[in-house]
């Protein structure tokens, strides 16, 4: 029984699946955070409109 527990502790096959699950969770949290930051009334479209307006004004002025 002790030999089985030792071999189980050295087995790293399940570790990579756990790492992928943690990484997927981090990506989901980042996407949700970006949606919360850039969402709403102004949001991402307003940000791009503002950038295009500033670049256009810089080219014309």
N, C-alpha and C positions, 0 to 999 in steps of 0.2 A: 504494500500500500504506500509506503514511504517513497519507493522508487517511482511509482505512478505520479505522485504529487510533485516530485522533483522534475520529472519529464514534462509535466503539465506547466510548470513554472518557466521552463526553458522554451516552450513552444511559442513562436512569435507569429503564427499564421493569422490569428485573430486580431493582432495589434494593428495591422494595416487597415482592416475594415473599420476599426474604431477610429483610427486617424482620419479616414475618409468621412466618417459620420461627423466628427468634430469640425472638419473643414467645411463640410456642407452646411452645418449649423452656423458657422461664422459667416459664410457667404449669404445665407438667408437673413441674418441679422444686419449685415451691411446693406443689402438691398432694401430692407424695410426702413432702415435709418435714412438712406438716400431718398426714399419716397416721402418720408416724413419731412425731411429738410427742404426738398425741392417741390413738394406737392402744394396743394392749396390754390388760392386765387391767383397769386403772382406766379409762383412756381417756376419750373424750368422754361416754359415758353417765354415768360416775361424776362428771364435772365438772358436768353438768346436774343430777344428783340432789343434789349438794352445794349448788349454787346455789338450787334449789327449797327445800331444807331450811332454808337460811339465811334466805331471804325469808319462809317460813312462820313460822319462829321469831321473826323481827323483827315480823311482824304480830301474833302472839299475845302477845308479851312486851312 
